Amino acid sequence: MTDITHIKSPVSQMKAWRDGHTGWLVLDRPERKNALDEAMWRAIPPLMSALAGDRDIHVIVIRGAGPDAFAAGADISEFTVNRSGSSAARAYEQTNVEAFEAIANAPKPVIAMIHGYCIGGGLAIALACDMRIAADDAVFALPPARLGLAYPVEGLRQLLAAVSPSTAKEMIFTARRLNALEALRTGLINQAVATDQLEETVQELAATIAANAPLTIRASKLTINELTRHPQSPDTDLLERLSAECFESNDYAEGQKAFREKRKPVFKGD
């Protein structure tokens, strides 16, 4: 049994803590199927920063509270104010984008643990994660065409990183719901598992990742992100620096020593 260290949250509807080497970020508004109001969107960047800055955390999991949803999207009841005009809509969209970027740019792996509804902004949060593991009761959809709003460009970029342009267009043009098997087939998620096996599956995945070399994982994530975003002109100085940090690390020496001694390495991230 590991000790749980709670992280102070700016809002009661978001919870965060460290359990062993895993950091948890929970969307905690189950009475509204974890629909995110503006305060919740604004809480994501500082909470992700706190989780990413904890040296004992090697992997982060994002999940929804309650039995019904990962997140049913943004809180539509706020749209009369937050999207009352183009200026207000742009400001609100920037808040969304800052949340997506805080997840996508975290230097540690981020896993979305998905059950129930994963709709709109909720799906965008999941897409900002590095991996998506879903229960077989999960439901996915992008409904902006039913609301008359433009989907954020950053959200579209993340969608296109997971599925083909044709599938992305179909999801947005039709706004239809996909079940877990359809989502798996299209590449929207990495795995679909039985609902009662979801938490165990994610915890095992997180433990596997946490046991590997943190600097190698960090370098790999940031390199893949850079090559994906700028395939024609990646920041080669950044990529070379990330590689050098691995080869100059104590973890690299530990990995070689453990191999020679025929034992499991114990990585510390330095």
C-alpha positions as CSV (number, residue, x, y, z in Angstrom):
1,M,0.0,0.0,0.0
2,T,1.6,3.3,-1.1
3,D,1.2,6.6,0.6
4,I,-1.1,9.1,-1.2
5,T,0.0,12.7,-1.4
6,H,-2.7,15.1,-2.3
7,I,-2.1,18.2,-4.5
8,K,-3.9,21.4,-3.7
9,S,-6.5,22.2,-6.4
10,P,-7.8,25.6,-7.2
11,V,-11.4,24.2,-7.6
12,S,-13.3,21.5,-5.8
13,Q,-14.4,19.8,-9.0
14,M,-10.8,18.8,-9.9
15,K,-8.7,16.5,-7.7
16,A,-5.1,15.6,-8.0
17,W,-2.7,13.3,-6.0
18,R,0.4,11.1,-6.2
19,D,0.1,7.4,-5.5
20,G,3.5,5.8,-5.7
21,H,5.1,6.9,-9.1
22,T,1.7,7.6,-10.6
23,G,0.0,11.0,-10.6
24,W,-3.8,11.2,-10.9
25,L,-5.9,14.1,-12.2
26,V,-9.6,13.5,-11.7
27,L,-12.5,15.5,-13.3
28,D,-14.8,15.4,-10.3
29,R,-18.3,16.7,-11.2
30,P,-20.2,13.5,-11.6
31,E,-23.6,15.1,-11.1
32,R,-23.0,16.8,-14.5
33,K,-21.2,13.8,-16.0
34,N,-18.0,15.7,-15.4
35,A,-18.8,18.5,-17.9
36,L,-16.1,21.1,-17.5
37,D,-17.0,24.7,-16.5
38,E,-14.6,27.5,-17.1
39,A,-13.0,27.2,-13.6
40,M,-12.2,23.5,-14.3
41,W,-10.6,24.4,-17.6
42,R,-8.5,27.0,-15.9
43,A,-7.5,24.5,-13.2
44,I,-5.9,22.0,-15.6
45,P,-2.7,23.9,-16.4
46,P,-1.6,24.5,-12.8
47,L,-2.5,21.0,-11.7
48,M,-0.7,19.5,-14.7
49,S,2.3,21.6,-13.8
50,A,2.3,20.4,-10.3
51,L,2.0,16.8,-11.3
52,A,4.8,17.2,-14.0
53,G,7.0,19.0,-11.5
54,D,6.9,16.2,-8.9
55,R,10.1,14.1,-9.4
56,D,8.5,11.1,-7.8
57,I,5.8,11.0,-10.5
58,H,6.8,9.1,-13.6
59,V,3.4,8.8,-15.3
60,I,0.1,10.7,-15.1
61,V,-3.5,9.3,-15.4
62,I,-6.5,11.5,-16.2
63,R,-9.9,10.0,-15.4
64,G,-13.5,11.1,-14.6
65,A,-15.3,10.6,-11.3
66,G,-18.4,8.6,-10.9
67,P,-19.9,5.7,-13.0
68,D,-21.2,7.6,-16.0
69,A,-18.5,9.6,-17.8
70,F,-14.9,10.5,-18.4
71,A,-16.3,13.9,-19.4
72,A,-19.4,14.9,-21.3
73,G,-17.7,18.0,-22.7
74,A,-17.8,21.6,-21.8
75,D,-20.6,23.0,-19.7
76,I,-23.0,24.2,-22.3
77,S,-25.0,26.3,-19.8
78,E,-22.0,28.7,-19.8
79,F,-22.1,29.3,-23.5
80,T,-24.5,32.2,-23.4
81,V,-21.7,34.1,-21.7
82,N,-18.5,32.5,-22.7
83,R,-19.5,32.2,-26.4
84,S,-21.8,35.2,-26.6
85,G,-19.8,36.7,-29.5
86,S,-16.6,36.2,-31.4
87,S,-14.4,38.0,-28.9
88,A,-15.8,36.0,-25.9
89,A,-15.6,32.8,-27.9
90,R,-11.9,33.4,-28.8
91,A,-11.1,34.1,-25.1
92,Y,-12.9,30.9,-24.0
93,E,-11.2,28.9,-26.7
94,Q,-7.8,30.1,-25.6
95,T,-8.7,28.8,-22.1
96,N,-9.4,25.4,-23.7
97,V,-6.3,25.4,-25.7
98,E,-4.1,26.2,-22.7
99,A,-5.6,23.2,-20.9
100,F,-5.0,20.9,-24.0
101,E,-1.4,22.2,-24.3
102,A,-0.7,21.6,-20.6
103,I,-1.6,18.0,-21.1
104,A,0.0,17.4,-24.4
105,N,3.3,19.2,-23.5
106,A,3.7,17.6,-20.1
107,P,7.2,16.0,-20.1
108,K,5.8,12.8,-18.6
109,P,3.5,10.3,-20.2
110,V,-0.2,11.0,-19.8
111,I,-2.8,8.2,-20.0
112,A,-6.6,8.9,-20.4
113,M,-8.6,6.3,-18.5
114,I,-12.0,6.5,-20.3
115,H,-15.4,5.1,-19.3
116,G,-18.8,6.2,-20.3
117,Y,-19.3,9.5,-22.1
118,C,-16.2,11.0,-23.7
119,I,-17.8,13.8,-25.7
120,G,-16.7,17.1,-27.2
121,G,-14.3,18.9,-24.9
122,G,-13.9,15.6,-22.9
123,L,-12.7,13.9,-26.0
124,A,-10.4,16.8,-26.7
125,I,-8.8,16.3,-23.3
126,A,-8.4,12.6,-24.0
127,L,-6.8,13.3,-27.4
128,A,-4.3,15.6,-25.7
129,C,-3.1,12.6,-23.7
130,D,-0.4,10.3,-25.0
131,M,-2.5,7.1,-24.7
132,R,-6.2,6.4,-24.4
133,I,-7.4,3.2,-22.7
134,A,-11.2,2.8,-22.8
135,A,-13.8,0.6,-21.2
136,D,-16.2,-1.2,-23.5
137,D,-19.0,1.1,-22.3
138,A,-17.2,4.2,-23.6
139,V,-19.0,6.5,-26.1
140,F,-17.2,9.1,-28.2
141,A,-18.5,12.0,-30.2
142,L,-17.6,15.5,-31.5
143,P,-20.9,17.5,-31.6
144,P,-19.9,21.1,-32.7
145,A,-22.0,20.7,-35.9
146,R,-25.0,20.3,-33.7
147,L,-24.2,23.5,-31.7
148,G,-23.1,25.7,-34.6
149,L,-19.7,26.4,-33.2
150,A,-16.2,26.1,-34.6
151,Y,-14.1,23.3,-33.2
152,P,-10.7,24.6,-31.8
153,V,-7.8,24.3,-34.2
154,E,-5.6,22.7,-31.5
155,G,-8.4,20.1,-30.9
156,L,-8.4,19.3,-34.6
157,R,-4.7,18.9,-34.7
158,Q,-4.8,16.4,-31.8
159,L,-7.7,14.6,-33.6
160,L,-5.7,14.3,-36.8
161,A,-2.7,12.9,-34.8
162,A,-5.0,10.0,-33.9
163,V,-7.2,9.3,-36.9
164,S,-7.2,9.8,-40.6
165,P,-8.5,13.1,-42.1
166,S,-11.5,11.1,-43.6
167,T,-12.4,9.8,-40.2
168,A,-12.0,13.2,-38.6
169,K,-14.3,14.7,-41.1
170,E,-16.9,12.0,-40.7
171,M,-16.9,12.5,-36.9
172,I,-17.4,16.2,-37.1
173,F,-19.7,16.3,-40.2
174,T,-22.1,13.7,-38.7
175,A,-21.6,14.3,-35.0
176,R,-22.5,10.6,-34.5
177,R,-21.4,8.6,-31.5
178,L,-18.8,5.9,-31.7
179,N,-18.6,2.9,-29.4
180,A,-15.3,1.6,-28.0
181,L,-14.8,-1.0,-30.8
182,E,-15.3,1.6,-33.5
183,A,-13.0,4.0,-31.7
184,L,-10.3,1.2,-31.5
185,R,-10.7,0.4,-35.2
186,T,-10.2,4.1,-36.2
187,G,-7.2,4.6,-33.9
188,L,-9.0,7.0,-31.6
189,I,-8.0,4.8,-28.6
190,N,-5.1,2.4,-27.9
191,Q,-7.0,-0.3,-26.1
192,A,-10.6,-1.3,-25.4
193,V,-11.1,-3.5,-22.3
194,A,-14.0,-4.8,-20.2
195,T,-15.4,-2.1,-17.9
196,D,-14.5,-4.1,-14.8
197,Q,-10.9,-4.4,-16.0
198,L,-10.3,-0.8,-16.9
199,E,-8.7,0.4,-13.7
200,E,-6.5,-2.7,-13.3
201,T,-5.4,-2.4,-17.0
202,V,-4.5,1.3,-16.6
203,Q,-2.7,0.7,-13.3
204,E,-0.6,-2.1,-14.8
205,L,0.2,0.1,-17.8
206,A,1.2,3.0,-15.6
207,A,3.4,0.7,-13.4
208,T,5.2,-0.7,-16.5
209,I,5.9,2.8,-17.8
210,A,7.0,4.0,-14.3
211,A,9.5,1.2,-14.0
212,N,11.4,2.4,-17.2
213,A,13.9,5.2,-17.5
214,P,12.1,8.6,-17.0
215,L,14.7,10.5,-19.1
216,T,14.4,8.1,-22.0
217,I,10.6,8.4,-21.9
218,R,10.7,12.2,-21.6
219,A,13.2,12.5,-24.5
220,S,11.1,10.1,-26.7
221,K,7.8,11.9,-25.9
222,L,9.2,15.4,-26.7
223,T,11.0,14.1,-29.8
224,I,7.9,12.4,-31.2
225,N,5.9,15.6,-30.5
226,E,8.4,17.8,-32.2
227,L,8.7,15.5,-35.3
228,T,4.9,15.2,-35.5
229,R,4.3,19.0,-35.2
230,H,7.3,20.1,-37.4
231,P,8.1,17.2,-39.7
232,Q,9.9,19.4,-42.3
233,S,11.8,21.6,-39.8
234,P,12.2,20.0,-36.4
235,D,14.2,21.8,-33.7
236,T,17.4,19.7,-34.1
237,D,19.2,21.4,-31.3
238,L,16.4,20.3,-28.9
239,L,16.4,16.8,-30.2
240,E,20.2,16.5,-29.8
241,R,20.0,18.0,-26.3
242,L,17.4,15.5,-25.3
243,S,19.5,12.6,-26.6
244,A,22.6,13.9,-24.9
245,E,20.8,14.1,-21.5
246,C,20.0,10.4,-21.7
247,F,23.6,9.3,-22.5
248,E,25.0,11.6,-19.8
249,S,22.6,10.4,-17.1
250,N,23.1,8.2,-14.1
251,D,20.1,6.2,-15.4
252,Y,22.1,5.2,-18.5
253,A,25.0,4.0,-16.3
254,E,22.4,2.1,-14.1
255,G,20.9,0.5,-17.2
256,Q,24.2,-0.8,-18.4
257,K,25.2,-2.0,-14.9
258,A,21.9,-3.8,-14.4
259,F,22.3,-5.5,-17.7
260,R,25.7,-6.8,-16.8
261,E,24.5,-7.9,-13.4
262,K,21.4,-9.6,-14.9
263,R,19.0,-7.7,-12.6
264,K,16.2,-5.2,-13.1
265,P,17.4,-1.6,-13.2
266,V,16.3,1.0,-10.7
267,F,15.9,4.3,-12.5
268,K,15.7,7.6,-10.7
269,G,15.4,10.1,-13.5
270,D,18.8,11.7,-13.2
